[in-house]
Amino acid sequence: MLPCMNKKYLGVECMGCGLQRAVAHLIRGEFIEAFFMYPAIYPLIGLLGFLIVNHFRSIKYANFIIPVLAILTVGTIFTSYIIKII
């Protein structure tokens, strides 16, 4: 795995710490462990999946759905980061 430069040089985890390990857990089929490693993995997958589907097939309310999914993903990232550093 690639080391986190933030953690390595500054001693502070970044908002993406745990993402690689969460993806590795998903590949192995360890879905609960992936969530506990990086809680934003599932909203992130949902957002990326929707963006890919919308790219190939135009979805009617995509202009509303994409910002909602993005806000949900970013909110989950911030919330899990704040909980992690507390």
Order of alpha helices (4+ residues) and beta strands (2+ residues): alpha-alpha-alpha-alpha-alpha
